[in-house]
Amino acid sequence: MASTKENNTATNIIDLTKDDDSDAETSTAVPPPETPATAPKINDPPLTASAIHALTPKLNALLSAPATTGPLLLLNHLIETLVSAPPAVTSYHVGCLLESLAALTAPTPLTSIPRLPHAAIAASFYVETWGLWSHRLVTALVLSLAASAPFVPAIHRKFKELGRQGGMVDLEEVRGYASCDLRGQFKCAVREAGERGRTTVLGVQLVDVGMLERVWVGGGGGGRGAVEGKFGFGISFAVGVGPEGVVVWCAGGGGLEGWVKVGNARVGDWEDGEQWVGGFERLVLGEVGSKATGWNSKRFKRYRQCFGVDLREKAEKAGKELLEVMKPWVKIFRIDDVTVEDVQKWRWEEE
């Protein structure tokens, strides 16, 4: 990669450090569902100011104190702290951030994150709206936390309310561009980390093209009805690569909180990252020498190893089935040269 932030040559790799106002209009077609994590069950009393205040100062302390680590470790610590609170409190803080970004009408960077009303609103509202069990929402959050302030609005222009209505990819885009090579992007990020001491964050979307075709072309009328009884494997996640190593952030099968709790978000070395990316590549391309185009025991195992989700079990519990032929397609959103200042760009308002 060049020393300045520049657009990637691969057309389906979106460089989020490039200011681009050429976003297409969001399509009215209904996107296929992603592989869902399991939303937590919580009680319904309103959030209290004391519950919120228990987390806000902890986040702001990380965002204001002189950094003693690099951006990758700081970003991971911020995410770990965010999900350490009860789900409703975590979701409240995520909602404050995303609603503030959605309300921006000018390119002026956001510096302070206003509070949302909470006195008469059930705690479940925040989890249902901004709960980190949505793969797309987790990916959008990580990219927003990592990006430098001027480029965060671009993330939200491109993602269009990511996590609540989806629709990041349409069939025309899939048919027009080749699937992205995550291994190649990972190797570039490792090289940047080793040679220049830089940190890169990648947002990755694995698209179930078969489900997408049913929605857009219409296997029985098109729209959501075309995927009745079918279970998609689509999923989104983020990968951070820096001098300290590699981190993968994903909602997994139990949300981002569960992913962090079982140690999946720990910082591994570059070899760990290479092994993870290799497993993802085998999931997408199939095992070496294999001509299998559908799901088999090895692919189910790869999916479980990558994302902590037993896809076959989830489909069976939902009373649905995967499409016979697996048609994967990968899109990447990339943020180059993430700095400590980028991660520390915001503060949540305190009571």
C-alpha positions in Angstrom: 0.0 0.0 0.0 1.1 3.5 -0.6 2.2 5.8 2.2 -0.8 8.1 1.6 -4.4 7.0 2.0 -5.6 6.1 -1.5 -8.3 4.2 -3.3 -7.8 0.4 -3.7 -7.5 -0.9 -7.3 -10.0 -3.8 -6.6 -13.4 -2.4 -7.5 -15.4 -4.2 -4.8 -12.9 -3.1 -2.0 -14.3 0.2 -0.6 -11.6 2.4 0.8 -13.4 4.3 3.6 -10.5 6.7 4.0 -11.3 8.1 0.6 -14.0 10.9 0.7 -16.5 9.8 -1.9 -20.0 11.3 -2.4 -20.9 9.1 -5.3 -23.1 6.7 -3.3 -25.9 5.1 -5.3 -29.5 5.3 -4.0 -30.5 2.5 -1.6 -32.6 0.0 -3.5 -36.1 -0.7 -2.4 -35.6 -4.5 -2.9 -35.7 -6.4 0.4 -32.2 -7.8 1.2 -31.9 -11.4 2.2 -31.4 -12.0 5.9 -28.0 -12.5 7.4 -27.2 -15.5 9.6 -28.7 -14.2 12.9 -27.0 -14.4 16.3 -29.3 -14.9 19.3 -30.6 -11.7 20.9 -30.4 -11.8 24.7 -33.5 -12.0 26.8 -33.8 -9.1 29.3 -36.4 -7.5 31.6 -38.4 -4.5 30.5 -38.0 -1.8 33.2 -36.6 1.6 31.9 -32.9 2.2 32.1 -31.7 4.2 35.1 -29.3 7.1 35.0 -27.1 5.2 37.5 -26.9 2.1 35.2 -25.9 4.3 32.2 -23.4 6.3 34.3 -21.7 3.1 35.4 -20.4 2.7 31.8 -20.0 6.2 30.4 -17.0 7.3 32.5 -15.2 4.1 31.7 -15.5 4.7 28.0 -14.6 8.4 28.2 -11.5 7.5 30.4 -10.2 5.4 27.5 -11.0 8.1 25.0 -9.3 10.9 26.9 -6.3 9.4 28.7 -2.8 9.5 27.1 -2.5 6.3 25.2 -0.1 3.7 26.5 -0.8 1.2 23.6 -1.1 1.3 19.9 -4.5 1.9 18.1 -5.3 -1.8 17.7 -5.1 -2.6 21.4 -6.9 0.7 22.3 -9.7 -0.1 19.9 -10.0 -3.6 21.3 -10.0 -2.4 24.9 -12.7 0.1 24.0 -14.9 -2.6 22.5 -14.3 -4.9 25.4 -15.3 -2.2 27.9 -18.4 -1.3 25.8 -19.7 -4.9 25.9 -18.8 -5.5 29.6 -22.0 -3.7 30.7 -25.5 -5.2 30.7 -26.8 -5.6 27.1 -29.3 -2.7 27.5 -26.7 -0.3 28.7 -24.3 -1.3 25.9 -27.0 -0.9 23.3 -28.0 2.5 24.8 -24.4 3.8 24.2 -24.3 2.3 20.7 -27.7 3.9 20.0 -26.4 7.3 21.2 -23.5 7.1 18.8 -25.3 5.9 15.7 -28.3 8.2 16.1 -25.9 11.1 16.5 -24.1 10.1 13.3 -27.4 9.6 11.4 -28.5 13.1 12.4 -25.4 14.8 10.9 -26.4 17.0 8.0 -23.0 18.6 7.4 -19.5 17.2 7.1 -18.6 18.8 10.5 -17.0 16.0 12.6 -18.9 14.8 15.6 -16.9 15.3 18.8 -19.5 14.8 21.6 -22.1 12.1 21.6 -25.4 13.4 23.0 -27.5 11.3 25.4 -30.7 9.7 24.3 -33.9 9.9 26.5 -34.2 6.9 28.7 -36.5 7.7 31.7 -39.7 6.2 30.2 -38.3 3.8 27.6 -38.1 0.0 28.2 -34.6 -1.4 28.3 -35.6 -4.0 25.6 -36.1 -1.2 23.1 -32.4 -0.5 23.1 -31.4 -4.1 22.7 -33.9 -4.7 19.9 -32.8 -1.5 18.1 -29.1 -1.4 18.6 -28.2 -4.8 20.1 -24.8 -6.1 19.1 -26.2 -9.5 18.1 -26.5 -8.1 14.5 -23.5 -8.9 12.4 -23.9 -5.8 10.2 -24.3 -3.5 13.2 -21.2 -4.9 14.8 -19.2 -4.3 11.6 -20.5 -0.8 11.3 -19.7 0.0 14.9 -16.1 -1.2 14.6 -15.5 0.7 11.4 -17.0 3.9 13.0 -14.8 3.6 16.1 -11.7 3.1 13.9 -12.2 5.7 11.2 -10.8 9.2 11.5 -13.6 11.8 12.2 -14.0 13.3 8.7 -14.6 9.9 7.2 -17.2 8.5 9.6 -20.2 10.1 7.8 -19.0 8.3 4.6 -19.3 5.0 6.4 -22.9 5.7 7.3 -23.7 7.0 3.8 -22.4 3.7 2.4 -23.9 1.5 5.0 -27.4 3.1 5.0 -28.6 2.3 8.5 -26.4 -0.8 8.5 -27.8 -3.5 10.8 -31.4 -2.4 10.9 -32.4 -2.5 7.2 -29.3 -3.9 5.6 -29.1 -3.8 1.8 -25.4 -3.2 1.4 -25.2 -5.2 -1.8 -27.5 -5.6 -4.8 -27.3 -8.3 -7.5 -26.0 -5.9 -10.1 -23.0 -5.2 -8.0 -22.3 -8.9 -7.4 -22.6 -9.7 -11.1 -20.4 -6.7 -12.1 -17.4 -7.3 -9.8 -15.3 -10.3 -8.8 -15.4 -11.5 -5.2 -12.8 -9.9 -3.1 -9.7 -11.7 -1.9 -9.5 -11.4 1.9 -6.2 -13.2 2.1 -4.6 -10.6 -0.3 -5.9 -7.7 1.8 -4.7 -9.4 5.0 -1.2 -9.8 3.6 -1.1 -6.2 2.6 -2.2 -5.1 6.0 0.4 -7.3 7.7 3.1 -5.8 5.4 2.0 -2.3 6.4 2.1 -3.3 10.1 5.5 -4.8 9.8 7.2 -2.3 7.5 5.5 0.9 8.6 4.0 0.2 12.0 0.5 0.9 10.7 -2.9 -0.4 11.7 -5.6 -1.4 9.2 -9.2 -2.3 9.9 -11.2 -4.3 7.3 -15.0 -4.7 7.3 -15.9 -7.8 5.5 -19.3 -8.9 4.1 -19.8 -12.5 3.0 -22.9 -12.5 0.7 -25.2 -15.5 0.1 -25.6 -14.9 -3.7 -28.2 -17.7 -4.0 -30.5 -15.9 -1.5 -29.8 -12.6 -3.2 -30.8 -14.0 -6.6 -34.1 -15.3 -5.2 -34.9 -11.9 -3.7 -33.9 -9.8 -6.8 -34.8 -12.2 -9.7 -37.6 -14.0 -7.9 -37.7 -17.7 -7.3 -41.5 -17.7 -7.0 -42.3 -14.0 -7.2 -39.2 -12.3 -5.8 -39.0 -10.3 -2.5 -39.0 -11.8 0.9 -41.5 -14.6 -0.1 -38.9 -16.0 -2.4 -36.7 -17.1 0.5 -39.4 -18.6 2.7 -38.2 -21.8 4.2 -34.6 -21.1 3.2 -31.7 -20.2 5.6 -28.9 -17.9 4.5 -25.2 -18.0 5.4 -24.5 -14.3 4.9 -22.5 -12.7 7.6 -20.4 -9.6 8.3 -17.3 -9.1 10.5 -14.3 -6.9 11.0 -10.6 -7.6 11.1 -8.0 -5.4 12.7 -4.3 -5.8 11.8 -1.5 -3.9 13.5 2.1 -4.2 14.8 0.7 -5.9 17.9 -1.1 -8.7 16.0 -4.6 -9.5 14.7 -8.2 -9.2 16.1 -11.4 -10.5 14.6 -14.7 -8.9 15.8 -18.0 -10.7 15.0 -21.4 -11.1 16.5 -20.9 -14.9 16.3 -23.7 -17.0 17.7 -24.3 -15.0 20.9 -23.6 -11.4 19.9 -20.4 -9.4 20.2 -20.5 -9.7 24.0 -20.4 -13.5 23.8 -17.7 -13.3 21.2 -15.5 -11.3 23.5 -16.3 -13.3 26.6 -15.1 -16.6 25.1 -11.8 -15.0 24.0 -12.5 -14.8 20.3 -11.6 -11.0 20.3 -8.2 -11.5 21.9 -5.2 -10.1 20.0 -3.4 -13.0 18.3 -0.2 -12.9 16.4 0.0 -12.6 12.6 0.3 -16.4 12.2 -3.0 -16.8 14.1 -4.5 -14.3 11.7 -3.2 -16.1 8.7 -4.7 -19.4 10.0 -8.1 -17.7 10.5 -8.0 -16.1 7.1 -7.0 -19.4 5.5 -10.0 -21.1 7.1 -12.3 -18.4 5.7 -10.7 -18.8 2.3 -11.4 -22.6 2.4 -15.0 -21.9 3.4 -15.5 -19.6 0.5 -13.5 -21.4 -2.2 -13.8 -25.0 -0.9 -11.1 -27.4 0.2 -8.0 -27.8 -2.0 -8.8 -30.3 -4.7 -12.5 -30.4 -3.9 -15.1 -29.9 -6.6 -18.0 -29.6 -4.1 -20.3 -26.7 -4.7 -22.6 -27.2 -1.8 -22.5 -27.6 1.9 -20.7 -30.6 3.4 -19.2 -31.5 6.8 -15.9 -29.6 6.1 -17.7 -26.4 5.1 -19.9 -26.5 8.2 -16.8 -27.0 10.3 -15.0 -24.1 8.7 -18.1 -21.8 9.3 -18.2 -22.9 12.9 -14.4 -22.4 13.4 -14.6 -18.9 11.8 -17.7 -17.5 13.3 -18.7 -19.7 16.3 -22.0 -20.6 14.6 -23.2 -24.1 14.0 -25.0 -23.2 10.8 -26.6 -26.6 10.2 -28.0 -26.6 13.7 -29.4 -23.1 13.5 -31.1 -23.9 10.2 -32.7 -27.0 11.6 -33.9 -25.2 14.7 -35.5 -22.5 12.5 -37.2 -25.3 10.5 -35.4 -24.1 7.3 -32.8 -25.4 4.9 -29.7 -24.0 3.2 -29.8 -23.7 -0.6 -28.3 -26.8 -2.3 -25.6 -24.8 -4.1 -23.4 -22.4 -2.1 -22.7 -19.2 -4.0 -20.4 -16.9 -1.8 -19.3 -13.4 -2.7 -17.1 -11.2 -0.6 -17.0 -7.4 -0.3 -14.4 -5.5 1.8 -14.5 -2.0 3.4 -11.0 -0.9 4.3 -9.6 1.8 6.7 -5.9 2.4 6.3 -3.5 3.9 8.9 -5.8 3.9 11.9 -4.2 6.1 14.7 -4.8 6.5 18.4 -6.2 9.9 17.7 -8.8 8.3 15.3 -10.0 6.0 18.1 -10.1 8.8 20.7 -12.1 11.2 18.5 -15.4 11.1 20.6 -16.7 11.4 24.1 -20.1 10.3 25.3 -22.0 13.0 27.2 -22.2 12.3 30.9 -25.1 13.1 33.3 
